[in-house]
């Protein structure tokens, strides 16, 4: 009887009807024995119906697990005909059954009858494969699947040993695929794909893919477990060692160091006058440090943070001295001329004195001017005059916003930004901070430092400036900020809006001689080992150095050249020569070598060559503009690294000359027979701007009328198509550049007249001749050797 009970019944080869039971998330394979818990009423009745017949039942996967009673559309089209080996009743009408899959079956129809589901099915006969007929690739897949299964078992996968032995002996690819799929950890829809794969080899490949994924997941899990175990073992070991260390320290009395450190922090905190919010945060961090082990990484981070926060001058400041006479004396002592700048500083301090230092009127000064004119040293003098601490921050090339705001504490090696570092360096909350080279800040993917400066420089916002590292609001409203720049156009507009710009012009030769005698040499002589009176520079020698070796607006290079001369004199002194040493004009070449070649004027008037004036970041320069023509088709060629604005000025000047050709005795047909080439020497230096317009027009008219341009006159001004001369900027630097080049006659726009007469020192105005013009006719009248013949 037992043999008959376990003997599998025959499955008809033609279509036949049998009870059906949909499964929520399990796929049963042929030859697979699996226990099932049956709870749905219609499934229980299907089991009972099958037991009354031949114990055969169709097991099919339903597509949606949440559907209670799936219809034909809700199940897959292929299932397994299974034999019910055993059925055991459970409480509440449920069953526990043991089934064995027999064959795959196509589902022709699926319907509900007699309160449970039935199916019309057609059994699928498996394709028999002789293992000896398998290809080398197929046998390789069989071996690979077995190896993967062994690898999975080695990584902890639970497989019945007897079943594992059976799988190792199997050589039939279809049965091997079914058995491995039945024990693999794959999703139900993936198992259904295996069930529906009728080709044994393709089925085996699919199982190989799923098993590979499972093995990969098991390897990752194993690695995670090993890492976690190692970490736990390490932590347990460290805990044990720390407890031992603690016991040793208690014996040696060394545990007091931590307590002493915490007490020091609390003492420092008690001495500071802080807001409630700031004090609570610092106390919170001290308590955290107290609970931590002193050698932990987090304790080191908190300790560094506390050192920074508690050393900041939250309530420490210097007393400002608003003695205006003393301020004036110090500014006059350290800086020659710069009267407007000094006047603005005195005005600012006067307001501070009247309001007892509480005024928040515009306090961000921005000194703009060429290098070497004393922008940074002016900040030092102001700090000394006011009794403030002086700190300089160089912003040139900064491209990371964190340089201003600081890095968050979560980053390794995080530090506060440069503003908070400067405050700590000063040791007071009201120092004078010079932000150098504010026009050279860069923007990158790391943020915009200029945007971070907005909060720093805005008097309405910087009362609660929050550095990302410190994380607490710090009052910057009492800091005296001064910015320096070489040019204004590269400073972002929102930043420029928060500053009051004060322009510092270049120095004339007379001013440089005075500065050299009264400021540079008294400072340089002791630095080179000389006493007062041991080295005497004649004025002619200083002028020779200025003219031949330092074509600049400031005095930095002049200081460098004087230092070179003093070093050579120091060597003579060591070799036995007795001071005093007198430096004359003819001696300068022996000290400094051959004078440097600078762009200089021509000695004789020439056709097509005019002298213009240009403004650069380092001051004014003279600019030669050459024009020549040759047979062609009327093309205009422009060379010399010219910018778009300057090219357009040349085109405008050319158009004006063409439009007035007959007025100046030029045959209009000539323009179409000649190509014109305009060149500005020093071609490697980029040049741009509209101020060369009248110079280009003069060179062009000279070219077409064969009238030379005077070599002792320079000019600057923008030109329009109607020949009007428009105002330009940087005139003081341009006029001083002409004077340095030995040109004492300058053509300037009429609308710049008041500015020129106000800004230039009297001794420069007296030596120069200015022609203020409204249109190009007046320019040509002054610049050309003779007037062009008008028709």
BELNOR-V155293 format. One record per pair of residues at least 12 apart in sequence whose ideal C-beta (glycine too) atoms are under 6 Angstrom apart, sorted by the first residue. I is the first residue (numbers start at 1). J is the second residue. D is the distance in whole Angstrom. If there is no record, write none. Layout:
BEGIN
i->(I,I)
j->(J,J)
d->(D,D)
END
This chain:
BEGIN
i->(8,9,11,11,11,11,15,15,17,17,18,18,19,19,19,19,20,20,20,20,21,21,21,21,22,22,22,22,23,23,24,25,25,27,27,27,27,27,28,28,28,28,29,29,29,30,30,30,32,32,33,35,36,37,38,39,42,44,45,45,46,47,50,55,55,56,57,58,58,58,58,59,59,59,60,60,61,61,61,62,62,72,76,77,78,79,80,81,81,81,82,82,83,83,84,84,85,85,86,103,104,105,105,106,107,107,108,126,129,131,138,141,141,142,144,145,145,148,148,151,152,152,155,155,159,167,173,173,173,174,177,177,177,180,181,181,184,184,184,185,186,190,194,194,258,262,265,265,268,269,272,273,274,278,285,289,312,313,313,313,316,317,317,317,318,318,318,320,320,321,321,322,322,324,327,330,330,330,331,334,335,336,336,337,341,344,360,362,364,364,364,364,365,365,366,366,366,367,367,367,368,368,368,368,369,370,370,370,370,370,371,371,372,372,372,373,373,375,376,379,379,383,388,388,389,389,389,390,391,391,391,391,391,392,392,393,393,393,394,395,395,395,395,396,396,398,398,399,399,400,401,401,401,403,404,404,404,405,405,405,406,406,406,407,408,414,416,416,416,417,419,420,429,430,432,433,433,434,435,436,438,438,439,439,439,439,450,450,453,454,457,457,458,462,462,463,463,483,486,487,505,505,506,506,506,506,508,508,509,510,512,512,513,513,515,516,520,520,524,524,524,528,528,529,534,534,535,535,536,536,537,538,540,541,541,541,541,544,544,545,545,548,549,549,549,551,553,565,568,569,601,601,601,602,604,605,605,605,605,605,606,607,607,607,608,608,608,608,608,609,610,610,610,610,610,611,612,612,612,613,613,613,615,615,619,620,620,620,620,621,622,622,624,625,625,625,625,626,627,627,627,627,628,629,629,629,630,632,632,634,634,635,636,636,637,638,638,639,640,640,640,641,641,642,643,645,645,645,646,646,646,649,649,649,650,650,652,652,653,653,653,653,653,655,656,656,657,657,658,662,663,664,664,665,665,665,666,690,691,691,691,693,693,694,694,694,694,694,695,697,697,698,701,705,707,707,707,708,709,710,712,713,713,714,714,714,715,716,716,717,723,723,724,725,725,727,727,727,731,731,732,744,745,746,747,747,747,747,748,748,750,750,753)
j->(83,54,81,102,103,123,120,122,118,120,56,58,46,49,50,57,58,117,118,119,43,46,57,59,60,62,70,75,59,61,65,65,188,61,188,191,192,195,59,80,82,101,101,178,182,101,103,178,101,182,100,98,97,96,95,94,116,95,115,116,116,95,84,83,84,81,82,79,81,119,121,79,80,82,75,79,76,188,192,74,75,110,192,107,196,105,101,102,103,105,99,101,100,102,97,99,98,100,98,123,124,121,123,122,119,121,120,174,200,171,201,204,208,173,208,180,208,211,215,215,215,218,218,222,183,179,200,201,204,200,203,204,207,207,194,207,210,211,214,214,210,210,206,207,294,290,286,306,310,282,314,315,314,472,302,302,424,427,428,429,428,428,429,430,387,388,428,357,386,386,387,349,353,346,385,381,384,385,381,381,374,514,515,511,502,502,459,500,457,481,498,499,482,500,483,499,501,484,502,504,485,488,501,503,504,506,553,554,618,619,554,618,554,555,556,504,554,484,434,434,482,432,431,432,426,428,431,432,422,425,426,431,433,434,436,418,422,435,436,435,437,438,441,437,440,441,449,442,444,446,447,449,452,418,417,449,452,417,452,468,467,468,469,469,468,469,467,469,470,467,456,467,478,478,480,479,481,482,483,484,483,485,485,487,490,491,492,495,495,494,481,498,498,476,477,475,477,499,617,617,732,733,553,619,733,736,736,764,546,763,546,555,539,542,555,542,559,562,562,563,566,566,570,570,579,580,569,581,580,582,583,584,585,583,584,585,588,585,588,561,588,595,561,592,596,598,619,591,591,581,711,741,743,711,711,708,709,710,711,785,708,702,706,708,627,628,699,702,703,626,625,695,698,699,709,714,625,692,695,714,716,734,730,733,733,733,734,736,737,737,737,741,681,680,695,696,699,679,678,699,700,703,677,674,676,703,675,674,675,671,672,675,654,676,677,650,678,679,679,680,683,683,686,687,688,688,689,690,687,688,692,690,692,693,678,696,719,721,693,696,697,700,719,721,721,723,700,701,671,791,790,705,788,788,789,791,704,718,716,718,728,718,719,715,717,719,725,779,715,719,776,783,780,788,784,785,786,785,783,783,745,745,783,738,743,746,747,728,734,749,775,776,775,749,773,749,751,752,752,756,759,768,769,770,771,773,779,782,770,772,772,774,772)
d->(5,5,6,6,5,5,6,5,6,5,5,6,4,5,5,5,4,4,6,4,5,5,6,6,6,4,5,6,6,6,5,5,5,5,6,4,6,6,5,5,6,5,5,4,5,4,6,6,5,4,5,5,5,6,4,5,4,6,5,4,4,6,6,6,5,6,6,5,6,5,6,6,5,5,5,3,5,6,5,6,5,4,6,5,5,6,5,5,5,5,4,5,5,6,6,6,4,6,4,5,4,4,5,5,5,6,4,6,6,4,6,5,6,6,6,6,5,5,5,5,5,6,4,5,6,6,4,6,4,3,4,4,5,5,4,5,6,6,6,5,5,6,6,6,5,5,5,6,4,6,5,4,6,5,5,5,6,6,5,5,6,5,5,4,6,6,5,6,5,6,4,6,4,6,4,5,6,4,6,4,5,6,5,6,5,6,4,5,5,5,6,5,5,6,4,4,5,5,6,6,5,6,6,5,3,6,4,6,5,4,5,6,2,5,3,5,4,4,6,4,5,4,6,4,4,5,4,5,4,6,5,5,5,5,6,5,6,5,5,6,5,5,5,4,4,6,5,4,4,4,3,5,5,6,5,5,4,5,5,5,4,5,4,6,5,5,5,4,6,5,6,5,6,4,4,6,6,5,5,5,4,5,4,6,5,5,4,5,6,6,6,5,5,4,6,5,5,6,4,6,4,6,3,4,5,5,5,5,6,6,5,6,6,5,5,5,5,6,6,6,6,4,5,5,4,5,6,5,6,5,5,5,4,5,6,5,6,5,4,5,6,3,5,5,6,5,2,5,6,5,6,6,6,5,6,4,6,5,5,5,5,5,6,5,4,6,5,5,4,5,5,5,4,4,5,4,5,5,3,5,4,4,3,5,5,3,4,6,3,5,6,5,5,6,5,6,5,5,5,4,6,5,5,4,5,6,6,6,3,5,4,5,6,5,4,6,5,5,5,3,5,6,5,6,3,5,6,5,6,5,6,5,6,4,5,5,6,6,6,4,4,6,6,6,6,5,5,6,6,6,5,6,4,6,4,5,5,4,5,6,4,5,3,5,4,5,6,5,5,5,6,5,6,5,5,6,6,5,6,6,6,4,6,5,5,5,4,6,5,4,5,4,6,5,5,5,4,5,6,5,5,5,5,6,5,6,6,6,6,6,5,5,5)
END
